[in-house]
Amino acid sequence: MTINYLNQTFPPSPFDEEVEQIQYFRDLYEGNHENIFPRAQSFAEQTVQSLAKQYRKSRRLYYKRNAEKLAQKHAVSHYVMVNFASAIAELPADLINRSLGNISADTETDNELLKFVQNVTSISKLDQNIWAAIVQHQVDGGVAYRIRRDGKGTWFEWKPADLYFEHEDGLGADISWIETRDKDKYLRVERQRLEDNQLHIQQLVFSMEGETVKKELDVNEYAQLFNLSVPEAAQILEGINELMCGYVPNDETLLNPRGRSGLRNIDVIQEEINWTITRDSVVFEKHGKPKLAIPRGLWDSVANKNNSYYGERFVRNADLEVVSYDEKNGAVPMYITWNAQTEQSFKHVERLIDYMMAISKTSPQAAGISTNGGGRSAIAILYEWIQSVIKAEAIKDKFDRAVKDAIRKCTILENHLGGSNYPTAEPVVEWADMLPKADSERDDEEGNKYEKGVQSLETTVRNLHPTWSEKAIMAEVEKIRDEQVTDSFSPVYTQPPKTIVSAGDDE
């Protein structure tokens, strides 16, 4: 049921086709469109051929002999790329990254567990790495994570989807990656397998020739040879019935359980946008500059002189800096300018962008398109961004589950290897609003919640001052309560009633 690597190309079947798709969408995201779009490739080839042709016409022997090599080196392609694919992949990561809040153990009394969860979050650098993990999740169609324990402590790391391979029976998984040592390639594998209420973790290493895995090596000898720190070759963890790794798919279906790229179905539109803009750019480059028109007689005169000097009829701009005036015909040089009509071309690009935003479930306003000036409330912005926010919320829920599972598994591993006895409950992950709010608007909302009795004073202060420490928050709460008690006193100073003292009373 495990994966066989020996004498097989890497990545192994049946993951090889999926990895090929992942590489395709990575090129789309990174803007390496000449690797995936035929028209971009053809345009680059034409540019090289055109430059090589010019080198062959040169009088210098060096340029003629090395025309192809020099053309490949110095060719500048005018292929214009407006890569909306990167914005589509990064927008959910931007929204989720800014909304990630505090992560803590689900307890108020267990200080040791609170400190452990805090250390796991800190060592894992969750706040720094979650943006990259979400972007990779959108581009590749999924992202994996692996629990680790070393000299730094117990923590977890994100891994790309093309390094995580599940076993066919669902009872194991391999995290595989290629290392290059002294120009030689080696395949490293961490294999996790559940058997008889035990978790077996193996460290494997194979030599490679090209893309083919040749033979298995001893992992300890490999570590000594290259002075590496490698975990134990084999570990058995009793009583653990889940893998110390996991996978987060994107837009998975029954036919695609490992997920699908968030950039699917937009590649053809992206190419058409690039090609339309490139075509206009080439036309502008060729015809947009003013051209100098001269009388035929003047052109012949200058060309004949150049033919006698250089052996070829041509006219340079420098040849016309000073020209003679044709007194008989009154003909003088004149500039011709081109009045281009490109309105329909721009409208075509706008329509393509609208299609791309709709297919990728991205709000145009969120991508910086169709924005309106002027100040708007957070509620107004929310309705404009609602499509992107809904998409980001669904992705956030998956990462919320993944982060909780990863930290919980860190607790399990620490209990088994570190001798601790922490409860294995899930931590608490706090999420803030994805869209920013003006301070005045936020203050009004929080104040209204407190006045209506649907939110405590402590929560109100915490939301108004998210960067404050716990000590500062509690001090502010006590200060407000003291002021409320003082303000509740409303002493009324009343004078005693006036009395009339009669003479009879004096007696």
Secondary structure as GFF3:
##gff-version 3
##sequence-region A 1 507
A	DSSP	alpha_helix	16	30	.	.	.	ID=ss1
A	DSSP	three_ten_helix	33	35	.	.	.	ID=ss2
A	DSSP	alpha_helix	38	56	.	.	.	ID=ss3
A	DSSP	alpha_helix	61	65	.	.	.	ID=ss4
A	DSSP	alpha_helix	67	74	.	.	.	ID=ss5
A	DSSP	alpha_helix	84	99	.	.	.	ID=ss6
A	DSSP	beta_strand	100	104	.	.	.	ID=ss7
A	DSSP	alpha_helix	111	124	.	.	.	ID=ss8
A	DSSP	alpha_helix	126	140	.	.	.	ID=ss9
A	DSSP	beta_strand	142	150	.	.	.	ID=ss10
A	DSSP	beta_strand	153	160	.	.	.	ID=ss11
A	DSSP	three_ten_helix	161	163	.	.	.	ID=ss12
A	DSSP	beta_strand	164	166	.	.	.	ID=ss13
A	DSSP	beta_strand	172	181	.	.	.	ID=ss14
A	DSSP	beta_strand	184	195	.	.	.	ID=ss15
A	DSSP	beta_strand	198	209	.	.	.	ID=ss16
A	DSSP	beta_strand	212	217	.	.	.	ID=ss17
A	DSSP	alpha_helix	219	225	.	.	.	ID=ss18
A	DSSP	beta_strand	234	238	.	.	.	ID=ss19
A	DSSP	beta_strand	245	249	.	.	.	ID=ss20
A	DSSP	alpha_helix	267	287	.	.	.	ID=ss21
A	DSSP	beta_strand	291	293	.	.	.	ID=ss22
A	DSSP	alpha_helix	296	310	.	.	.	ID=ss23
A	DSSP	three_ten_helix	317	320	.	.	.	ID=ss24
A	DSSP	beta_strand	334	336	.	.	.	ID=ss25
A	DSSP	alpha_helix	343	359	.	.	.	ID=ss26
A	DSSP	alpha_helix	378	384	.	.	.	ID=ss27
A	DSSP	alpha_helix	386	418	.	.	.	ID=ss28
A	DSSP	beta_strand	428	431	.	.	.	ID=ss29
A	DSSP	alpha_helix	439	451	.	.	.	ID=ss30
A	DSSP	alpha_helix	457	464	.	.	.	ID=ss31
A	DSSP	alpha_helix	470	488	.	.	.	ID=ss32
A	DSSP	alpha_helix	503	506	.	.	.	ID=ss33
###
